[in-house]
Amino acid sequence: MEKLFMPEVINKSLKHFENRYELVRAAAIRANSLSRGDRPLISERIATQHKNTIVSLLEIKEGLWTKK
């Protein structure tokens, strides 16, 4: 399992949002859609190792998913 340094993931994710509250809201929306069956936008290998909340933050950090 790949180790993640969450403060780094969160700080890089914040570049896509004005504040932490918007980031949390967007990550929650994405995590819910992942739990309903949406396919992850990051590699399957990484996505299967982490919970949906972490996967959503990783997608946001990489710029693969933004608030619609």
C-alpha positions as CSV (number, residue, x, y, z in Angstrom):
1,M,0.0,0.0,0.0
2,E,1.3,3.4,-1.0
3,K,1.8,5.8,1.9
4,L,0.2,9.2,1.5
5,F,1.1,12.4,3.4
6,M,-2.3,13.8,3.8
7,P,-1.4,17.4,4.6
8,E,0.5,17.5,1.2
9,V,-2.6,16.0,-0.6
10,I,-4.9,18.6,1.0
11,N,-2.6,21.5,0.3
12,K,-2.2,20.6,-3.3
13,S,-6.0,20.1,-3.6
14,L,-6.6,23.5,-2.2
15,K,-5.1,25.1,-5.3
16,H,-8.3,24.2,-7.1
17,F,-10.6,25.8,-4.5
18,E,-10.9,29.2,-2.7
19,N,-11.0,27.7,0.8
20,R,-11.1,24.4,2.8
21,Y,-14.9,24.4,3.1
22,E,-15.4,24.2,-0.7
23,L,-12.7,21.5,-0.9
24,V,-14.5,19.4,1.8
25,R,-17.8,19.9,0.1
26,A,-16.5,18.9,-3.3
27,A,-14.6,15.9,-1.9
28,A,-17.7,14.7,-0.1
29,I,-19.8,15.0,-3.3
30,R,-17.2,13.0,-5.3
31,A,-16.8,10.4,-2.5
32,N,-20.6,9.9,-2.5
33,S,-20.6,9.4,-6.3
34,L,-17.8,6.9,-6.0
35,S,-19.7,4.9,-3.3
36,R,-22.7,4.9,-5.7
37,G,-20.6,3.2,-8.3
38,D,-18.9,5.9,-10.4
39,R,-15.5,4.7,-11.7
40,P,-12.4,6.3,-10.2
41,L,-10.5,8.7,-12.4
42,I,-7.1,7.7,-10.9
43,S,-5.5,4.3,-11.5
44,E,-7.5,1.3,-10.3
45,R,-4.4,0.0,-8.4
46,I,-4.3,3.2,-6.2
47,A,-8.1,3.5,-5.9
48,T,-8.5,0.0,-4.6
49,Q,-6.0,0.6,-1.8
50,H,-7.8,3.7,-0.3
51,K,-11.3,4.7,0.8
52,N,-13.5,6.8,-1.3
53,T,-12.8,10.0,0.6
54,I,-9.0,9.6,0.0
55,V,-9.6,8.7,-3.7
56,S,-11.8,11.8,-4.1
57,L,-9.0,14.0,-2.7
58,L,-6.4,12.4,-4.9
59,E,-8.6,13.0,-8.0
60,I,-9.0,16.7,-7.0
61,K,-5.3,17.1,-6.3
62,E,-4.4,15.8,-9.8
63,G,-7.0,18.2,-11.3
64,L,-9.1,15.3,-12.7
65,W,-12.3,16.3,-10.9
66,T,-13.6,19.7,-10.0
67,K,-16.9,21.0,-8.6
68,K,-19.5,21.2,-11.3
